[in-house]
Amino acid sequence: MKNDDTHNNAAATESKQLTKCKRKPTQKQQVLKHLQESGSGLTQAEAANLYNCWRLAPCICRLRKEGHIIDTIEEPNRQRTGTHARYILITEPTPPTAA
């Protein structure tokens, strides 16, 4: 009887571990989803606050290399002089067509 209980407990523990194995989205995935769903785009400050992404420009560069067309808009800073970048997704990459 104890052997069956041990087996059941081990199976329950294993199933709990399998559900914990789901990986959270990467910063690149989070940024892409934000760009897809948001019409207003994303700035470095927003990316740092929302996704703990402190280097947004390299993330945008990787997305561009994957074929996403992302526009950069320079906006004036509110509290200081100078500008900052706002990235807006223009189009998704198109899959290659079969010839």
C-alpha beads as a LAMMPS data file, in Angstrom:
LAMMPS data file: protein, C-alpha beads

99 atoms
98 bonds

1 atom types
1 bond types

-500.0 500.0 xlo xhi
-500.0 500.0 ylo yhi
-500.0 500.0 zlo zhi

Masses

1 110.0

Atoms # bond

1 1 1 0.000 0.000 0.000
2 1 1 2.795 2.421 0.849
3 1 1 4.405 1.711 -2.494
4 1 1 1.226 2.805 -4.346
5 1 1 1.021 6.007 -2.282
6 1 1 4.650 6.781 -3.008
7 1 1 4.048 6.209 -6.713
8 1 1 0.967 8.472 -6.688
9 1 1 2.836 11.210 -4.817
10 1 1 5.741 10.986 -7.245
11 1 1 3.353 11.255 -10.207
12 1 1 1.632 14.282 -8.670
13 1 1 4.980 15.951 -7.991
14 1 1 6.146 15.238 -11.546
15 1 1 2.987 16.738 -13.056
16 1 1 3.425 19.878 -10.917
17 1 1 7.008 20.185 -12.140
18 1 1 5.901 19.834 -15.759
19 1 1 3.473 22.724 -15.388
20 1 1 6.233 24.843 -13.831
21 1 1 8.510 24.220 -16.833
22 1 1 6.616 26.660 -19.031
23 1 1 9.072 29.363 -19.948
24 1 1 8.184 32.991 -19.677
25 1 1 8.385 34.986 -22.894
26 1 1 11.741 36.510 -23.762
27 1 1 12.159 40.269 -23.797
28 1 1 12.215 40.155 -27.593
29 1 1 8.886 38.293 -27.615
30 1 1 7.401 40.731 -25.107
31 1 1 8.566 43.745 -27.120
32 1 1 7.218 42.285 -30.376
33 1 1 3.842 41.534 -28.790
34 1 1 3.695 45.088 -27.414
35 1 1 4.505 46.548 -30.823
36 1 1 1.853 44.358 -32.466
37 1 1 -0.880 45.239 -29.978
38 1 1 -0.038 48.875 -29.296
39 1 1 -0.655 51.511 -31.897
40 1 1 1.485 54.002 -29.995
41 1 1 4.778 52.094 -30.163
42 1 1 7.388 51.697 -27.439
43 1 1 10.152 53.829 -25.928
44 1 1 13.183 52.788 -23.895
45 1 1 11.625 54.101 -20.674
46 1 1 8.398 52.156 -21.302
47 1 1 10.332 48.975 -22.117
48 1 1 12.360 49.317 -18.908
49 1 1 9.235 49.839 -16.795
50 1 1 7.074 47.172 -18.441
51 1 1 9.525 44.411 -19.357
52 1 1 12.731 45.215 -17.461
53 1 1 14.375 45.659 -20.872
54 1 1 17.173 48.158 -20.366
55 1 1 18.602 47.840 -23.885
56 1 1 15.700 48.211 -26.280
57 1 1 17.736 49.192 -29.360
58 1 1 19.518 45.796 -29.720
59 1 1 16.164 44.046 -29.279
60 1 1 14.675 46.178 -32.071
61 1 1 17.739 45.418 -34.215
62 1 1 17.170 41.660 -33.811
63 1 1 13.498 42.068 -34.762
64 1 1 14.500 44.038 -37.855
65 1 1 16.953 41.280 -38.859
66 1 1 14.051 38.812 -38.639
67 1 1 12.204 40.881 -41.251
68 1 1 9.960 43.113 -39.159
69 1 1 9.738 46.657 -40.485
70 1 1 10.003 48.968 -37.481
71 1 1 10.056 52.739 -37.809
72 1 1 11.994 54.982 -35.435
73 1 1 10.429 58.310 -34.507
74 1 1 12.492 60.882 -32.630
75 1 1 10.383 62.611 -29.962
76 1 1 11.372 65.593 -27.818
77 1 1 11.933 64.848 -24.158
78 1 1 9.350 66.323 -21.794
79 1 1 11.541 67.356 -18.886
80 1 1 14.908 67.918 -20.518
81 1 1 16.370 69.004 -23.805
82 1 1 17.051 66.445 -26.486
83 1 1 15.069 63.589 -27.988
84 1 1 14.335 59.918 -27.460
85 1 1 13.303 57.172 -29.879
86 1 1 9.841 55.657 -30.165
87 1 1 9.702 52.396 -32.142
88 1 1 6.555 51.565 -34.125
89 1 1 5.899 48.304 -35.980
90 1 1 4.985 49.009 -39.598
91 1 1 4.659 45.498 -41.064
92 1 1 5.246 41.881 -40.137
93 1 1 7.695 39.775 -42.164
94 1 1 6.063 37.943 -45.056
95 1 1 6.722 34.220 -45.373
96 1 1 8.442 33.146 -48.587
97 1 1 6.078 31.921 -51.290
98 1 1 6.513 28.526 -52.891
99 1 1 7.559 28.708 -56.532

Bonds

1 1 1 2
2 1 2 3
3 1 3 4
4 1 4 5
5 1 5 6
6 1 6 7
7 1 7 8
8 1 8 9
9 1 9 10
10 1 10 11
11 1 11 12
12 1 12 13
13 1 13 14
14 1 14 15
15 1 15 16
16 1 16 17
17 1 17 18
18 1 18 19
19 1 19 20
20 1 20 21
21 1 21 22
22 1 22 23
23 1 23 24
24 1 24 25
25 1 25 26
26 1 26 27
27 1 27 28
28 1 28 29
29 1 29 30
30 1 30 31
31 1 31 32
32 1 32 33
33 1 33 34
34 1 34 35
35 1 35 36
36 1 36 37
37 1 37 38
38 1 38 39
39 1 39 40
40 1 40 41
41 1 41 42
42 1 42 43
43 1 43 44
44 1 44 45
45 1 45 46
46 1 46 47
47 1 47 48
48 1 48 49
49 1 49 50
50 1 50 51
51 1 51 52
52 1 52 53
53 1 53 54
54 1 54 55
55 1 55 56
56 1 56 57
57 1 57 58
58 1 58 59
59 1 59 60
60 1 60 61
61 1 61 62
62 1 62 63
63 1 63 64
64 1 64 65
65 1 65 66
66 1 66 67
67 1 67 68
68 1 68 69
69 1 69 70
70 1 70 71
71 1 71 72
72 1 72 73
73 1 73 74
74 1 74 75
75 1 75 76
76 1 76 77
77 1 77 78
78 1 78 79
79 1 79 80
80 1 80 81
81 1 81 82
82 1 82 83
83 1 83 84
84 1 84 85
85 1 85 86
86 1 86 87
87 1 87 88
88 1 88 89
89 1 89 90
90 1 90 91
91 1 91 92
92 1 92 93
93 1 93 94
94 1 94 95
95 1 95 96
96 1 96 97
97 1 97 98
98 1 98 99
